[in-house]
Amino acid sequence: MKQIKSILFLLLTLMVSPVWSQQADIDTLMKHIQRLSSEEYAGRMAGTDGYLRAADYVAGVLHRYGVEPCSDDGSWTQYFQVECNEVENCSLETYVNTNDIRTTYVLGRDFVCAGMTGRGYADAQVVFCGYGIDHPSFNEYASVDARGKIVLVLTGVPSFLPSQVTKDYATLRDKARIARSHGAVALVAINMSERCRSNEVQSHIFSGFGSHQPTFPILQPTRQCGESLLQDEDRSIDSTLSLMNTLHTPQSYLLRKKFTININALYQPKAITCNVVGMMKGSDRILSKEIVVVGAHLDHVGMQGETCLFPGADDNASGIATLLETARLLSISEEKPRRTIVFVCFSGAESQYVGSQVFVSNFPKLSKVDAFVNIECVGNGDSIAVLGNKRFPALWQVANKQDSLYTQMMVHGFKTLPKGDAVAFTETGIPSLVFSTFNGNRYAHVPSDIPENIDRQMLRQAATLVWRTVEALGEGDYQGRDPKTRKVQFQ
């Protein structure tokens, strides 16, 4: 009998504990992720029809959840222009002698194109030029002739060189600009990133600053494919790196192989894209004039050819799904937010966070914003990282309190600044937090970022914490600005 009473007491405790009260619905979250990462939206690259269809979808969902368009004309969209490059098809082959059997590599398995590759055809000898650096103190072109050849390099820069030497050679556009200045006809950059498995392709829209080179192809093979490209040559990747790191000298050489590259890409310098902006008006006559902005970026890195899809389930369909679920849960709550909540699905984040800059520059009620909450990749990892406590500790404590009540998943012990889309807000002084996950970048910008690889428990916990934090901010107790002057209270 004593044991039964103990069990009943435990069950009663769990029933009344906040941890076991209403949480985000994982099935609803996954439904949004599955839809957004499907082929229907072709990787949601800003400036494409696939992205605009995804924008229509999230606007429709927000409308169903009781959110209204934020603009005076009833429009959900905030249009602007971005640089956009759609790779329609691409091929890579290698051979030694003209009559030899060629080795064909597969787009999406062995290599991808750089986000801002040029179109073009090249059939030429290949010269390896290390990291593609052309500096008086470290010139990897000095001992080779790149004229009329395809230049093969490694991504990144050597760690033994100072940043004042390497700063102009870090991006693919930097490397392509230098290669072309030496007369090269194409660039092949082996992906050396430690944030990607050696046998999986990785894509990025942003390729660096500078003008587009419309007829200069840029390919990015995997590390594994790169080793295959150098098979039967004088040196492997590892032996070259070993010499370079030991001697601190360039290790450039001419390959025996020739490469054949053919790329068809449609480049648009000013493609149309949009943010999706909606509003849930606060229930309090006075506090409704104050605003909490909840944001997440909707765009991803798109699709190359007909088969190489980057679904972006975690990056950032998980963030958008969490934003939508926050809107749904607030709409069905018995007590509606007293402050006004503005929801923004940003575009252009993969192009250096253009959408958040556009929003901040054009939102007419920016002075009324008390806090910004951003959601970035919350579908994988081992804990929840809430960035921003270094500059905005009072706002961070709101999230910390909700974590103690409902999730107990936040990482502690680090002083962090908001990043990504939050930077545009913090630069104007608006207190901001970024909800992400710790050790959760396993599927960053790769084809395997699919719904099946989402950690459902982590997603549910992160979405619950975001919702509860926004709910608490909507109540009005937190003061991001002085209530009399409406100026930001720096902490």
C-alpha positions in Angstrom: 0.0 0.0 0.0 2.9 2.3 0.8 4.4 1.6 -2.6 1.1 2.5 -4.4 0.9 5.8 -2.5 4.5 6.6 -3.5 3.7 5.9 -7.2 0.5 8.0 -7.0 2.4 10.9 -5.5 5.1 10.7 -8.2 2.4 10.7 -10.9 0.7 13.7 -9.3 4.0 15.5 -9.1 4.7 14.9 -12.8 1.3 16.0 -13.8 1.6 19.4 -12.0 5.2 20.0 -12.9 5.8 22.7 -15.5 8.2 20.4 -17.3 5.4 18.0 -18.2 2.9 20.7 -19.1 2.2 21.6 -22.7 5.2 21.5 -25.0 5.8 22.1 -28.7 4.1 19.4 -30.9 6.8 17.3 -32.7 4.4 16.1 -35.4 3.5 19.7 -36.4 7.2 20.7 -36.4 8.2 17.7 -38.6 5.3 18.4 -41.0 6.7 21.8 -41.7 10.3 20.5 -42.0 9.3 17.8 -44.4 7.4 20.2 -46.6 10.1 22.9 -46.6 12.9 20.4 -47.4 11.1 18.6 -50.2 12.0 18.9 -53.9 9.0 21.1 -54.3 11.1 24.1 -53.1 14.4 23.0 -54.7 16.6 23.9 -51.7 14.9 27.4 -51.2 17.8 29.4 -52.7 17.1 33.2 -52.5 16.2 34.6 -55.9 14.6 31.4 -57.3 11.0 30.3 -57.9 11.5 27.5 -55.3 12.2 30.1 -52.6 9.2 32.2 -53.5 6.9 29.1 -53.3 8.3 28.4 -49.8 7.6 32.0 -48.9 4.0 31.5 -50.0 3.8 28.4 -47.8 5.0 30.0 -44.6 2.8 33.1 -45.2 -0.2 30.7 -45.5 0.7 28.9 -42.4 1.1 32.1 -40.4 -2.3 33.3 -41.7 -3.9 30.0 -40.5 -2.4 30.6 -37.1 -4.0 34.0 -36.7 -1.0 36.1 -37.7 -1.8 39.1 -39.9 0.3 40.8 -42.6 2.5 43.5 -41.1 2.4 46.0 -43.9 -0.3 48.7 -44.3 -1.2 47.4 -47.8 -1.9 43.9 -46.5 1.2 42.3 -48.1 3.1 39.5 -46.4 6.3 40.2 -48.4 9.2 42.6 -48.2 10.9 42.4 -51.6 14.5 43.1 -52.4 17.3 42.0 -54.7 20.1 39.4 -54.3 22.8 37.9 -56.3 21.6 34.5 -57.6 23.3 31.8 -59.6 21.4 28.6 -60.7 23.6 25.7 -61.8 21.6 23.9 -64.5 24.2 21.2 -65.3 27.9 20.4 -64.8 30.4 17.7 -65.7 33.9 16.8 -64.7 36.2 14.3 -66.4 39.9 13.5 -66.2 42.3 11.7 -68.6 46.0 11.4 -69.2 46.3 10.8 -73.0 43.6 11.8 -75.5 42.8 8.2 -76.4 42.7 6.9 -72.9 39.5 5.9 -71.1 38.2 9.0 -69.2 37.3 9.0 -65.5 33.9 10.7 -65.0 32.9 12.3 -61.7 29.3 12.8 -60.5 27.8 16.1 -59.6 26.4 15.9 -56.1 28.4 12.8 -55.2 32.0 13.8 -56.0 31.8 17.5 -56.5 29.6 20.6 -56.7 30.0 24.0 -58.3 30.9 27.0 -56.3 27.9 29.1 -55.4 29.0 31.8 -57.7 30.8 29.8 -60.4 30.9 31.1 -63.9 29.6 29.1 -66.9 32.0 27.7 -69.4 34.0 24.8 -71.0 37.6 24.0 -70.3 39.7 21.1 -71.5 43.3 21.6 -70.3 46.3 20.6 -68.4 46.2 21.1 -64.6 48.6 22.8 -62.3 48.5 22.4 -58.5 49.0 25.7 -56.7 48.6 24.9 -53.0 46.1 27.4 -51.5 46.2 29.7 -54.5 48.2 32.4 -52.8 50.1 35.1 -54.8 51.9 37.2 -52.2 55.5 38.5 -52.3 56.3 36.5 -49.1 54.5 33.3 -50.3 53.9 33.0 -54.1 52.4 29.7 -55.1 52.4 30.7 -58.8 56.1 31.7 -59.0 57.4 28.3 -60.1 54.6 27.2 -62.5 52.9 28.5 -65.6 49.1 28.7 -65.2 48.4 30.2 -68.6 45.7 28.2 -70.5 45.6 25.7 -67.6 43.1 24.6 -64.9 44.3 25.5 -61.5 43.8 23.0 -58.7 44.0 24.4 -55.1 42.9 23.6 -51.5 40.2 25.6 -49.8 41.2 27.7 -46.8 44.6 29.2 -46.1 47.8 27.7 -44.4 47.9 28.2 -40.6 51.6 29.1 -40.6 51.1 32.3 -42.5 49.9 35.6 -40.8 46.5 36.9 -41.6 47.9 40.0 -43.3 49.3 37.6 -45.9 46.3 35.2 -46.2 43.3 37.7 -45.9 43.0 38.3 -49.7 43.1 34.6 -50.6 40.6 32.9 -48.3 37.4 32.7 -50.4 36.8 30.9 -53.7 36.3 34.2 -55.4 39.6 35.4 -54.1 41.3 32.2 -55.4 39.5 32.4 -58.8 40.5 36.1 -59.3 44.1 35.3 -58.7 44.0 32.1 -60.9 42.5 34.1 -63.8 45.0 36.9 -63.4 47.7 34.2 -64.2 45.9 33.1 -67.3 44.0 30.1 -65.9 40.8 28.9 -67.6 39.1 27.3 -64.6 39.5 26.7 -60.8 39.1 23.4 -58.9 39.2 23.9 -55.1 39.3 20.7 -53.0 37.1 21.1 -49.9 39.3 20.8 -46.9 36.7 21.9 -44.3 36.7 20.0 -41.1 32.9 20.8 -40.8 32.1 18.4 -43.6 32.8 14.6 -44.0 35.5 13.9 -46.6 33.1 11.9 -48.8 30.2 14.4 -48.9 29.8 17.5 -51.0 29.1 20.8 -49.4 27.6 24.0 -51.0 27.7 27.7 -50.1 26.0 30.6 -51.8 28.5 33.2 -50.6 31.8 32.7 -52.4 33.4 35.9 -51.3 33.2 39.6 -52.2 34.1 41.1 -55.6 32.7 41.0 -59.1 31.3 37.9 -60.7 33.4 36.2 -63.4 30.6 35.0 -65.7 32.8 32.7 -67.9 35.2 31.3 -65.3 34.2 27.8 -64.0 34.8 27.1 -60.3 34.3 23.5 -59.0 34.6 22.2 -55.4 35.3 18.4 -55.1 35.1 16.5 -51.8 38.3 15.7 -50.0 37.9 12.1 -51.1 37.4 13.1 -54.7 40.4 15.4 -54.4 42.6 12.4 -53.4 41.3 10.6 -56.5 42.2 13.5 -58.7 45.8 13.4 -57.4 46.1 9.6 -57.7 49.2 8.6 -59.7 50.5 12.1 -59.5 53.8 13.1 -57.8 52.2 13.9 -54.5 49.1 13.2 -52.5 47.2 15.8 -50.5 48.7 14.6 -47.2 52.3 14.5 -48.5 51.9 18.0 -50.0 50.5 19.4 -46.8 53.3 17.7 -44.8 56.0 19.3 -46.9 54.3 22.7 -46.9 53.7 22.7 -43.1 57.3 21.6 -42.4 59.2 23.7 -44.9 56.8 26.7 -45.0 57.4 27.0 -48.8 55.1 26.6 -51.8 54.7 23.1 -53.3 53.2 23.8 -56.7 53.6 21.4 -59.6 52.2 20.3 -63.0 49.9 17.3 -63.0 50.1 14.6 -65.7 46.3 14.5 -65.9 44.1 16.8 -67.8 40.6 17.9 -66.7 37.5 18.5 -68.8 34.9 20.8 -67.2 31.6 22.0 -68.6 29.3 24.2 -66.6 26.0 25.8 -67.6 24.9 28.3 -64.9 22.3 31.1 -65.0 23.6 34.2 -63.1 21.3 37.0 -62.0 23.0 40.0 -60.3 19.7 41.3 -59.1 17.2 38.5 -58.6 14.0 39.1 -56.7 13.5 37.6 -53.3 11.6 38.6 -50.2 11.2 38.4 -46.4 7.9 37.2 -45.1 6.6 39.5 -42.3 3.5 39.0 -40.1 2.2 40.4 -36.9 0.2 39.1 -33.8 -1.2 42.3 -32.2 -0.8 42.5 -28.4 -3.8 42.2 -26.2 -2.9 45.1 -23.9 -3.9 48.6 -25.0 -0.6 50.1 -23.8 1.9 47.2 -24.1 0.7 46.4 -27.6 2.7 49.3 -28.8 5.8 47.5 -27.8 7.2 44.8 -30.1 9.1 41.5 -29.8 10.5 40.3 -33.1 10.9 36.5 -33.7 13.0 35.6 -36.8 14.5 32.7 -38.7 16.0 32.5 -42.1 14.0 30.6 -44.7 16.5 30.5 -47.6 19.1 27.7 -48.1 21.7 26.8 -50.8 19.4 25.4 -53.5 19.9 22.7 -56.0 22.5 22.0 -58.7 21.5 20.1 -61.8 18.5 17.9 -61.7 19.6 15.6 -58.8 21.9 17.5 -56.4 19.4 18.8 -53.9 20.4 20.5 -50.6 17.2 20.0 -48.5 18.1 22.2 -45.6 16.0 20.3 -43.0 18.1 21.5 -40.1 19.4 24.6 -41.8 17.0 26.2 -41.5 13.7 24.5 -41.9 14.0 23.6 -38.3 14.2 27.3 -37.3 11.2 28.2 -39.5 9.2 25.3 -38.2 10.0 26.5 -34.6 8.9 30.0 -35.6 5.6 28.7 -37.0 5.0 26.5 -34.0 5.6 29.5 -31.7 2.9 31.4 -33.6 0.5 28.5 -33.3 1.0 28.0 -29.6 0.6 31.7 -28.9 -2.6 31.8 -31.0 -4.3 29.0 -29.0 -3.1 30.2 -25.6 -5.8 31.3 -23.2 -3.8 34.4 -22.4 -2.7 36.2 -25.6 0.6 38.1 -25.6 0.2 41.6 -24.2 3.0 42.9 -26.4 2.8 42.7 -30.2 4.8 39.8 -31.7 6.2 40.3 -35.2 7.3 37.2 -37.1 10.0 37.5 -39.8 11.1 34.7 -42.2 14.3 36.2 -43.7 15.7 35.6 -47.1 19.3 36.2 -48.2 20.9 34.8 -45.0 23.2 32.6 -47.1 24.3 35.8 -48.9 25.7 37.4 -45.8 22.4 38.0 -44.0 20.9 40.5 -46.5 17.3 40.0 -45.5 17.8 41.0 -41.8 19.6 44.1 -42.9 16.7 45.0 -45.3 14.2 44.4 -42.5 16.0 46.6 -39.9 16.5 49.3 -42.5 12.9 49.4 -43.5 10.8 48.4 -40.5 8.9 51.6 -39.6 8.4 50.7 -35.9 12.0 49.7 -35.1 12.1 52.1 -32.2 9.3 50.1 -30.6 11.2 46.8 -30.7 12.1 45.6 -27.2 13.8 42.4 -28.1 14.8 40.2 -31.1 14.7 36.4 -30.9 16.4 34.5 -33.7 16.2 30.8 -34.4 19.1 29.1 -36.3 19.4 25.3 -36.8 17.7 23.6 -33.8 17.3 20.1 -35.2 20.5 18.5 -34.1 23.1 18.6 -31.3 23.4 17.6 -27.6 22.1 20.8 -25.9 20.6 24.2 -26.5 22.9 27.2 -27.1 21.3 30.6 -26.5 23.8 33.3 -27.7 23.7 36.8 -26.4 24.4 36.8 -22.7 27.7 38.7 -23.0 25.9 41.9 -24.1 22.3 41.3 -23.1 22.4 39.3 -19.8 18.9 40.5 -18.7 17.3 39.2 -21.9 19.3 36.0 -21.6 18.0 35.4 -18.1 14.5 35.4 -19.5 15.4 32.3 -21.6 17.4 30.8 -18.7 14.4 31.0 -16.4 12.2 29.3 -19.0 14.8 26.6 -19.5 14.9 25.9 -15.7 11.1 25.5 -15.8 10.5 23.5 -19.0 13.6 22.0 -20.7 16.8 22.0 -18.7 18.8 21.9 -21.9 20.7 25.2 -22.1 24.5 25.4 -22.2 26.0 27.5 -19.4 29.5 28.8 -18.7 30.1 30.7 -22.0 29.9 34.4 -22.6 28.5 34.9 -26.1 27.4 37.6 -28.6 24.5 37.2 -30.9 25.5 36.3 -34.5 24.0 35.9 -38.0 20.7 37.6 -38.6 20.8 39.1 -35.1 23.8 41.3 -36.0 21.6 43.8 -37.9 19.5 44.2 -34.8 22.3 44.5 -32.3 24.0 47.1 -34.4 21.0 49.3 -33.7 21.1 48.5 -30.0 18.2 46.1 -29.9 18.7 43.4 -27.3 18.9 40.1 -29.1 19.2 36.3 -28.6 20.0 33.5 -31.0 18.6 30.1 -30.2 20.7 27.3 -31.7 22.2 24.0 -30.6 25.5 22.9 -29.3 27.5 20.4 -31.4 24.8 20.5 -34.0 26.5 21.3 -37.3 27.0 17.8 -38.6 24.8 18.3 -41.6 25.7 21.9 -42.5 25.1 22.6 -46.2 25.2 18.9 -47.3 22.7 16.7 -49.2 22.1 14.6 -46.1 20.4 17.5 -44.2 17.1 15.6 -44.5 14.1 15.3 -42.2 15.1 11.7 -41.3 18.3 13.1 -39.7 16.5 15.6 -37.4 16.8 14.8 -33.7 13.1 14.9 -32.9 13.6 15.2 -29.1 16.1 18.0 -29.5 13.9 19.8 -31.9 10.9 19.6 -29.5 12.9 20.8 -26.6 14.4 23.8 -28.5 11.0 24.7 -29.9 9.5 24.6 -26.5 12.2 26.8 -25.1 11.8 29.4 -27.9 8.0 29.4 -27.5 8.1 29.8 -23.7 10.7 32.6 -24.0 8.7 34.5 -26.5 5.6 34.0 -24.4 7.4 35.4 -21.3 8.7 38.4 -23.3 5.2 39.0 -24.6 3.8 39.4 -21.0 5.6 42.7 -20.6 7.7 42.2 -17.5 11.0 42.4 -19.4 12.0 45.9 -20.3 14.4 46.2 -23.2 13.9 49.9 -23.4 13.4 52.6 -20.9 9.5 52.8 -20.6 9.7 56.7 -20.5 12.2 57.5 -23.2 11.9 54.3 -25.3 15.7 54.3 -25.6 17.6 51.0 -25.4 18.8 50.1 -22.0 22.4 48.9 -22.6 23.6 46.3 -20.1 
